């Protein structure tokens, strides 16, 4: 093997190493940790989507987007045509993946709990891919629905 190539492939054996190996390993470990933390923080963003459900205006806020496997937090604000918050409705959140061939349907429901002038719920996402979130509002004897599309990673 050419002497110059062997020094490039094996710098420690050619006397080119100025720092102990453990120093290089520490630096590499710190760089990897910083890159991992940066990547995790950079991808998670809050997402707000707005839609109409019958006579109501609905704003859903995901605490992090894209959704992650496991628990995900969603806040739901419901307003009437005059812009007043609706706080006495029953709110059901139905979240599911679109049907796929040869797969068991993934469909879950959870009741949203009142929280000040809004509602909150947790979505337990079990698989990466596209998800539909359907919000079903029952208020004053009327049922109104709206649907959003989200992605999970």
N, C-alpha and C positions, 0 to 999 in steps of 0.2 A: 504494500500500500504506500502511496506517496506520502512523504513525511509531512507536508503541509496539510493534506487532507486528514491525516491522523490527528494532527494538533487541533483541527476544527471539530472533529468528531469526539475526541477525548481530550479536552483542554487541560484537565487535571493531570493527566499523565505526561504532558509536554511541559509542565512547569508554568503554565499560563494562569493558573488559578491564583488570584490575589486574595480572595476571601475564603474563609472556611465554608464547607458545604452547608452547615447548619444555618449560616447567615443567608445563603441563597434560598434555602427551603423556607425560612421565616418570611423573607420578602415575597416569595411566590405565594405562600399561604395568605398573607395579608392582602395582596393584590386580588387573589381569587375571592376572598371574603368581601372586599369592597365592590367588586364587579357584581357579585351575587346580590348584595344588598341594594345596589343601584338599580339593577334590573328589576328586582321585586318591587321597589318603590316607584319606579318610573312607569310601570305598566298599569298600576291600580289607580283609577281615577273615578271620581263620582260621576254618575250619569243621571240627568233629568230628562224625562220624556213627558210630553203633554198630549192629551187626547180628549175627545168628548165621549161621554157615556150617556146617551139620551139627553136629558136637560142639564146634565152636570159636566163640569170641566174637571178632569182628573190629571194630576201631576204625580208621577211616580219617580222616586229618587232612589237609585241603587247606591249603597255606600261604597261599592267598588265595582269597577267595570274594566275589562270583561269579568263576568261572574267566575268564581273559582269553585272547585269541587269542595263540597261541604257547605257550611252555613253561610248565607249571604243575607244582608239586611236590606229591607225595602221600606221606605216611607211613602205613604199615599195621602195626598191632599185632595179633598173633594170640595168643590165650590158650586153653588147654584148659579143661575143666570145673572144674579145681581152681584156675584163675587163673594157672597157670604160663605164661610166654612160650614160644611155639613158635618156634625159631630155625633149624630144619633142614628147613624145608618149601621146596618149589618154588612160587613165587607168580607167577602170570601176571595181568596187568591188561589187560582187554579193554575199550576205551572206544569208544563209537559213538553216533551220532545215531539217533533213531527213524526208521524208513523214512518217506520223504516221496514223494508222487507226482512223477514226472518228474525225480527227482534220483538221482544216482549214490550208492550206499550209502557212508557215511563210517564206516569201521570200522578201528581200529588196535589193535595189541597190543604190550605191552612187558613184559619180565620185571622184576620187582621185585628189587632187590639187598638182601642183608642189611645191616642197620645197627644195631649193638648188639643190643637186644632187640626189634627191629622190622625192617621192610623199607621201602625207599624206591624211588620211580619218578618219571619225568617223563611228563606227558601233554602232547602237542603238539596243542593245540586249533586247528582250522583254520576254524571257522565259529561265529558266535554262535548261541545257541539252546539247547534242552534236550539234554543228553547223559546216557547211561547208562554207568556204570562197573561192570563185572562183575569181581570178584576171584575167581580160581580157585586154590584151594589144593590141592596134592598133598603128602600127608604120610602116612607109614606105609602106603603102598599104597592110600590112600583119596583120592578127589577130592571136595572140598567147594566150593560156590560161594555167593556172595552178590552182591547188586546194589544200587547206589545211583543216585539221580537227581541231577544237578547242572545248573546253568545257566551258560552262558558269555555274556559280553558283549563 
